[in-house]
Amino acid sequence: MNFKFRILGMLYACLGISTISIAQTPTDGLMMPKGEICIAVVYENSSWGRYWEGTYSRENANIGTFTRQMLMPMVVGGITDKINFIVSLPYVKTAATGGQLAGVEGIQDLGLSLKAQIVDKAVGKGKLMGFTNASFSTPASNYLSDYMPFSLGFGANELGLRGIVQYELDKGPYLRASFAYLHRGTTEAERDFYYNDGAFYTSTMDVPDAIHGQVGVGSWFLNKKLRVEANLTTFRCAKGDDIRAYNMPQPTNKVDFDRVEGFAQYYFKGNGGLGLLAYYNHMFSGRNMGQFSGYGLGMTYQFKAY
């Protein structure tokens, strides 16, 4: 596999979870060479009409269909051939077709990430690659986190550490697996009492840590101008409470989900330049969140900076 930038458009737009997984991403098996920069803009639209209250699937007649839109600008660059940086700053807008609660919009979280390739070895008729990724995100605006599902994000700092293994055949097909642990901080609510398996007389809420895993299979076509991929993603909070009957969710909830996704990206030139991408995802299992389905469209431009 030659080291060219590709975008993987899989954004997590789910009840304030915005772990960004777009780019030559924190989750994929791709790297950019030293001195190359890629600027990307991706739009995602996701919605749900049912949600999981704990593990019970319920239709939310109170707010109708909930929609979350995200516009994601991103910059990715090669510090060296083996170390890349990723910077993202999404703009999010939420709305619903019914009810009395108003949607919100604004800048969400600044995401910073460093990705390093630590294994690159020919094995059989292909190549075995290993990567590690360290990430940090923090709220970039003073949004209200305790306004779910309308809130822009969960309103806390997040530190992530990820490992990625990919085996790619010389003819193009590849298989990849990744696993990450996400450590979250606290967020401030505009109330001084809440219930989280017990009464808390404080405005500070603990956002649960989480694990994120993904298995992907894909292939390159058309002399590596086209990449097609399918993924299975799982997300589990380490702790947290369930949404109480007919109550709103809150940042302390234990949020889990499983999702399938399909993705395609085309580059007009094999060595960079302009690229287009499209994807679709669907959550088939979850806990304390909306059952999202969503699509995304994006454009990328890669160039040699130095």
N, C-alpha and C positions, 0 to 999 in steps of 0.2 A: 504494500500500500504506500503510495507516495503521500507526502504530508501536505495536504491542501486543506484549506478551511471549508467546512461544511456546517450548515445550520440544522439543528434538530429542534423542530418547533413543538415542544411538549410543555406547555405552561400548566401549572397547577393552580387553577382558579376555584377554590373550594372553601367557602366559609372562613375566609381570612387567611387560609394557607396559601402562601405565594412563594413556595420554594421554586426558584426559577431553574428550569431545566431546558433552557434554550441556548443554543450557541454551538460551536464546537464546544460541547457543553461540559458541565461538571459530571455528567453521567455517561458520555459517549467515549469512544475509543479513537478520537481524532486529535491531531495537534497541528498548529500552524508553525511554519519555519520562522527563524529569527528575522526580525525586521518587517514582517508582513502584518498588516492591519486589516480587519474586516469590520465594517459598519453595517449593522442590521436593524431593521424595523419590522416588527411583527405585530399583527392585530389578531386578537382572539375574542370570540364571542361564545359564551357558555351559559346554559340555563338549566333550570330544574322546576318541576311541578310537584315532586314528591321529595320527602326528606326522611332520614332515619332519626327517630327519637330513641336514643340508645341504639338497639338493633332492630327496633320495630319500624317498619316502613309505613309512613303516613302521608296522605295527601294534605297539602297545606292550602286549604280553601281561604284562609285569612288574607294571604297576600297574593294568591294566584300564581302566576309563573314568574319566577325570579330570574333576572338576567344580570350577568356580570361581563362587562367588556374591559379589555385590557389592551393598551398600546404600549409596546415594549421597545424602546431604543436600547441598543447594546453595542459595545465596542469590545473586540477581542484582538489580542496582539501576541506576537511571538517575542518574548524576552530573549530566549535562546531557542534552539530547535527542540529542546526537551522541557522548557518551562514556558507556560503561557499565562496571561492574565485575562480576566473577564470582568467587565463592569456593566451593570444594568441599572436602569431607573424607570420602573413602570408607572404608567398613569392608568388609574382604575376608575371605572364608573359602574355603579350598581343601581338597579331599579326593579320595580315589581308592577304587575298589571292590576293589582287590587290592594285593598287595605288602606290604612291611614298613615303608614310609615313612609317617609320620603327617602329616596335613594341619595347617595352621596357620590362625589367624584373628587379626584385629586391625586397628587403624587403619593406613591406608596412607600416602598422601602428601597434604599440604596443597597445594591448587592455587589460585593467584591469577592473575587475568587482567584486563587492560584492553582494551576494544574501542572503536574510534573509526570513525565514518562520515566518509569524506572525499569521496565523490561521491554526489550525489543529483540526477539530471537526467532530465527528460522526453525520451524518444527514441521517435519514431514512436507506436505505440499502447501504449506502456508506459513503464517507468522503468528507467534504468540506475543501479545503485548500486555503490559501492566501499567497502570496509572494510579496516582493518588491525587486527591483534590482537597484543599482546605478553603473554606468559604466563610464569609461574614456578611450579615445583613443587619441594617438598623433603620428604623423609621426615618423617612426623609421629610415628613411633614407632621404637623400636630393633629393627626386624625384621631377620632374616638374609636378605640378598639372594642369597647364594650357596647357595640351596637350591631351585633350579628343578627342575621347574615349580611346586613348592608355595609358593615364596616369595610374599610379598604384593606386591612390586614389585621394581624393579631397584636401588633403594637409593641413588640418586644425585640431585643437583640437576639440574634441567632448565630451560633458557631457550628460549623459542620465539618466533618472529616469523612472522606469517602475513598473506597478502594474500587478499582475497575479492572476486570480481566476480559480480554477479547482475543478470539482466535479467528483469523481471516485467511481463507483459501486464496491462492494466487489468482484464481479465476473470478474472484469477486465476492462470493457468499461469506458471511461472517456470523459468529455467535458471540454475544456479550452478556456479562453479568456484572452488576454493581451493587454495593451495599454502603449505606451511610448512617452515621449517628449524628443527630441534630440536637444540640443543647440550646434550650431557650431560656430567656431571662424572665423578668416580670413586666407587667403592664399596669397602668393606672386607670381606674374606672372613675366615672363621675358619680359615685355613690360610696358610702362608707360602711355598707353591709351587703354581704352576699352569702349564698349557701353553696358549699362544695363538700358534700357528704358531712356536713356540720356547719355551724354558724361562724362567720368570719366578720369581725367588726373592724374593717380596714378597707381602704380603697385600692390596695395593692393586690394584684392577682398573679399567681404563679401560672405561667404557660408551660404545659407539660413538654418534656423532652420527647423525641420521636426517633424512630428508625425508618429508613426508606430503602427499599430494594427494587431492583428492576432486572428483567431478563429480556433481551432483544435479539431478534434474528433479522437479517437483511442481506442485501446484495447490491453491488455496483453494476451498472449497465452503460452501454453507449460510450465505451472507452473512459469510464469513470466520470461521465458528465451527469449521470442520473443515479440517485441512490433511493432505494425503496426499503422501508423498515417497518416491522411490527414489534410492539412491546407489550409486556405485562408488567404493571407497576403495583407495588403494595406499599402502604404507609400505615404505621402503627404508632400511636402515642404510648409512652411508657407507663403513664398513669393518667388520672383525671376522673371527672365525674360525668354522669349521663345527663342529658337534657331532661328536666322534670316535665311531667305531662302538661302539654299545652303552654309551656314556657319558652322564652327565647333562649337560644344558645348563648354561651359566654366563653371567654378565652381559656377558662380552666377545664373545659370539656375534654374528654378522651375522644379524639377524632381518629377514626380508622377508615381506610378505603382500599378497594382493589379496582384497577382500571385497565382496559385494553385500549390500544391506540395504534393508528396507522399513519404513516408519514411518507412523503415523497419530496425530493428536492432536485432541481435541475439547474445546471450551470451551462451558460451559453458557450463558455470557453473552458477547456479542461484545466487551465492553469490559473483560474481565479476570475476576476472581473465580476460581471453581474450574475446574480442567481435568484431563483424564485423557489418558494416552498409552500406546501399545503399539508394540513394534517386534520385528523378527526380523532376524538377520544370519547369514551363512554365508561362511566363508573357502574359496575354491576353489583357491588357489595359495599356496605359502609356502616358507619356508626356515628351518630351525632353530627350529621351534615347533610347537605342537599345531594340528590342523585343527579349529578351533572352530566350532561353531554355537551360537547363543544367542538368548534372548528377553528382553524387558524390559517391565515395567509400572511406571507412575508416576502421581503426583498432583502438581499444582501449584496454588498459590494466589497470585494477584496482587492488590495493593492499593496505594492512594495513601498514602505515608508522610509527605510534606511538600509 
